[in-house]
Amino acid sequence: MLGFAIHTSSPQLGLMLQGVDASSQSVSRYQVWDLGRDVSSHLHVKMMEFILPYRWQDLSFVAVAKGPGGFTGTRIGVVAARTLAQQLEIPLFGVSSLAAMGASQAQPADKDIAIAMVAKRESVFGAIYRPAEEGNLVVVRADGVVPNAKWAEVLASWERPLVDVTAAAGKGLAESVTGVMALATARYKRGDRPEWSSVLPFYGQHPVHR
């Protein structure tokens, strides 16, 4: 089993390769590039360079951060992942960017994880997850756009102990490609085999105020 994860929901690009190859060697490596607006023009080259010495045909599944995040970057990453999974006829796991942040760092098993990322118009992209067995996260408040004041109320009134994780918009977000891989691997081991067509980008907010 060899998985390939993509994170383009911020000005950074994150790629990860993890699993066991055909010779039973363990593989686990990831890299992040600060590409800014050039993600679209460098994505495919970086992917082809990063996967070496393996081939695309060696992959068992693909995983991608599906947002929330930047409109253009999120769309490019999801399209690339869908195309790859479709052509290889392998599963594609779409992972929330917020869930990936939670899964990329060790958290106490007895506390819920509140993940927030700064959004536009005095709001945050917010969600709350609960750690489960085998590295899984259970959604207890779904991803959504929440005004800052309302999010503060949610945290203050939450009935269980919380770990509060807040990130600036796009800052260091692609480092959580490790979380994308962790959650996708857990689902793959559980027997999930989602079709490429089931993964759609979640932008969170429309780029133009409506």
Residue pairs with C-beta under 8 A, 6 or more apart in sequence:
1 19
1 20
1 60
1 61
1 188
2 17
2 18
2 19
2 20
2 21
2 27
2 54
2 58
2 59
2 60
3 16
3 17
3 18
3 19
3 59
3 60
3 61
3 62
3 63
3 181
3 184
3 185
3 188
4 15
4 16
4 17
4 51
4 59
4 61
4 62
4 63
4 84
5 14
5 15
5 16
5 17
5 18
5 30
5 62
5 63
5 64
5 177
5 180
5 181
5 184
6 14
6 15
6 47
6 62
6 63
6 64
6 65
6 77
6 80
6 81
6 177
6 180
7 13
7 14
7 15
7 64
7 65
7 77
7 97
7 100
7 173
7 174
7 176
7 177
7 180
8 14
8 39
8 43
8 64
8 65
8 69
8 73
8 74
8 76
8 77
8 80
8 174
9 65
9 66
9 67
9 68
9 69
9 70
9 73
9 74
9 77
9 97
9 170
9 173
9 174
10 69
10 70
10 73
10 169
10 170
10 171
10 173
10 174
11 34
11 35
11 36
11 37
11 39
11 70
11 73
11 170
12 32
12 33
12 34
12 35
12 170
12 172
12 173
12 174
12 175
13 32
13 33
13 35
13 39
13 42
13 43
13 46
13 174
14 30
14 31
14 32
14 33
14 65
14 174
14 175
14 176
14 177
14 180
15 30
15 31
15 46
15 47
15 50
15 177
16 29
16 30
16 31
16 177
16 178
16 180
16 181
17 27
17 28
17 29
17 30
17 50
17 51
17 54
18 27
18 28
18 29
18 30
18 181
18 185
19 26
19 27
19 28
19 60
19 185
20 26
20 27
21 27
21 54
21 58
22 58
27 54
30 177
30 178
30 181
31 50
32 174
32 175
32 177
33 42
33 46
33 174
35 42
37 72
39 72
39 73
39 76
40 72
40 73
40 76
43 76
43 77
43 80
44 80
47 80
56 84
56 87
56 88
57 88
59 84
59 88
59 90
60 90
60 91
60 188
61 85
61 90
61 91
61 92
61 93
61 184
61 188
62 81
62 84
62 85
62 88
62 90
62 91
62 92
62 93
63 81
63 92
63 93
63 94
63 95
63 180
63 181
63 183
63 184
64 77
64 78
64 80
64 81
64 92
64 93
64 94
64 95
64 180
64 199
65 74
65 77
65 95
65 96
65 97
65 100
65 176
65 177
65 180
66 74
66 78
66 94
66 95
66 96
66 97
66 199
66 200
66 201
66 202
67 74
67 78
67 96
67 97
67 201
67 202
67 203
67 204
68 74
68 96
68 97
68 98
68 117
68 119
68 125
68 143
68 145
68 202
68 203
68 204
68 205
69 97
69 117
69 170
69 173
69 203
69 204
70 170
71 203
71 207
74 97
74 201
74 202
74 203
75 201
75 203
78 94
78 199
78 200
78 201
81 92
81 94
81 196
81 199
82 92
82 196
82 197
82 199
84 92
85 91
85 92
85 196
86 196
86 197
91 188
91 192
91 193
91 194
91 195
91 196
92 194
92 195
92 196
92 198
92 199
93 180
93 183
93 184
93 187
93 188
93 192
93 194
93 199
94 194
94 198
94 199
94 200
95 179
95 180
95 183
95 184
96 127
96 143
96 202
97 117
97 125
97 173
97 176
98 115
98 116
98 117
98 125
98 126
98 127
98 129
98 143
99 115
99 127
99 129
99 137
99 139
99 143
99 179
99 183
100 176
100 177
100 178
100 179
100 180
100 183
101 115
101 117
101 165
101 167
101 173
101 176
101 179
102 113
102 115
102 129
102 137
102 165
102 179
103 135
103 137
103 176
103 178
103 179
103 180
103 182
103 183
104 175
104 176
104 177
104 178
104 179
104 182
105 165
105 179
107 113
107 131
107 163
108 131
108 161
108 163
109 131
110 161
111 131
111 160
111 161
111 162
111 163
112 128
112 129
112 130
112 140
112 158
112 160
112 161
112 162
112 163
113 128
113 129
113 130
113 131
113 137
113 162
113 163
113 165
114 126
114 127
114 128
114 154
114 155
114 158
114 162
114 163
114 164
114 165
115 126
115 127
115 128
115 129
115 165
115 166
116 124
116 125
116 126
116 151
116 164
116 165
116 166
116 167
117 124
117 125
117 126
117 166
117 167
117 168
117 169
117 173
118 124
118 166
118 167
118 168
118 169
119 125
119 145
119 169
119 204
119 205
120 205
120 209
121 205
121 209
122 147
122 148
123 145
123 146
123 147
123 148
123 151
123 205
124 145
124 146
124 148
124 151
124 166
125 143
125 144
125 145
125 146
125 204
125 205
126 141
126 143
126 144
126 145
126 146
126 151
126 154
127 139
127 141
127 142
127 143
127 144
128 139
128 140
128 141
128 154
128 158
128 162
129 137
129 138
129 139
129 140
130 137
130 138
130 140
131 137
131 138
132 138
134 186
134 189
134 190
135 182
135 183
135 185
135 186
136 183
136 186
136 187
136 190
137 183
141 154
143 202
143 204
144 204
145 204
145 205
146 154
155 162
155 164
167 173
187 194
